[in-house]
Amino acid sequence: MSTTTIRLPEELKARVAKAAERAGTSPHSFILEAIAEKAEQAERRADFHEEAERRWAEFLETGESIPWEEMRRYLKARVRGEQALRPVPRKLAT
């Protein structure tokens, strides 16, 4: 395991210590967990953007889409726990 030194303003250091104590852990463990959570969040955001770009490229290539009202009805039915036929993408009239 490597070592990294960070400089924390005294106010932040005190906040971390207090939060760690409330969480029942050490400040070191608290900071490690916070860094891991932030890294995971950044990775999820990057994955989301990559998927959005892939889907946008697919839309530009095929021109197929699902009208929002159809998708909305489908999603509402699913939230209610109902079986619903998934809308089919198609080229929409412009």
CORNOR-V366665 format. One record per residue. N is the residue number from 1. RES is the residue in three letters. PSI is psi in whole degrees, 0 to 359 (999 if undefined). NEAR is the number of other ideal C-beta (glycine too) atoms within 8 Angstrom. Layout:
N:RES:PSI:NEAR ; N:RES:PSI:NEAR
//
This chain:
1:MET:135:2 ; 2:SER:167:3 ; 3:THR:135:4 ; 4:THR:135:4 ; 5:THR:131:4 ; 6:ILE:148:4 ; 7:ARG:123:4 ; 8:LEU:136:7 ; 9:PRO:147:6 ; 10:GLU:320:6 ; 11:GLU:317:6 ; 12:LEU:319:8 ; 13:LYS:318:10 ; 14:ALA:320:8 ; 15:ARG:317:8 ; 16:VAL:315:12 ; 17:ALA:317:9 ; 18:LYS:316:8 ; 19:ALA:320:9 ; 20:ALA:318:12 ; 21:GLU:316:7 ; 22:ARG:326:6 ; 23:ALA:352:7 ; 24:GLY:34:4 ; 25:THR:177:7 ; 26:SER:157:6 ; 27:PRO:322:9 ; 28:HIS:310:6 ; 29:SER:321:9 ; 30:PHE:315:13 ; 31:ILE:318:9 ; 32:LEU:315:8 ; 33:GLU:319:9 ; 34:ALA:318:8 ; 35:ILE:317:8 ; 36:ALA:318:8 ; 37:GLU:317:8 ; 38:LYS:319:8 ; 39:ALA:317:8 ; 40:GLU:319:8 ; 41:GLN:316:8 ; 42:ALA:321:8 ; 43:GLU:317:8 ; 44:ARG:319:8 ; 45:ARG:317:8 ; 46:ALA:318:8 ; 47:ASP:318:8 ; 48:PHE:313:8 ; 49:HIS:321:8 ; 50:GLU:317:8 ; 51:GLU:319:8 ; 52:ALA:316:8 ; 53:GLU:319:8 ; 54:ARG:316:8 ; 55:ARG:322:8 ; 56:TRP:317:8 ; 57:ALA:319:8 ; 58:GLU:318:8 ; 59:PHE:316:10 ; 60:LEU:325:7 ; 61:GLU:316:6 ; 62:THR:331:8 ; 63:GLY:8:8 ; 64:GLU:142:7 ; 65:SER:171:9 ; 66:ILE:126:9 ; 67:PRO:141:8 ; 68:TRP:318:6 ; 69:GLU:321:6 ; 70:GLU:315:9 ; 71:MET:321:10 ; 72:ARG:315:8 ; 73:ARG:317:9 ; 74:TYR:311:12 ; 75:LEU:320:8 ; 76:LYS:319:8 ; 77:ALA:318:10 ; 78:ARG:320:9 ; 79:VAL:325:6 ; 80:ARG:356:6 ; 81:GLY:13:4 ; 82:GLU:151:6 ; 83:GLN:136:3 ; 84:ALA:142:8 ; 85:LEU:131:4 ; 86:ARG:132:5 ; 87:PRO:148:9 ; 88:VAL:130:5 ; 89:PRO:145:7 ; 90:ARG:164:7 ; 91:LYS:130:7 ; 92:LEU:146:7 ; 93:ALA:139:3 ; 94:THR:999:2
//
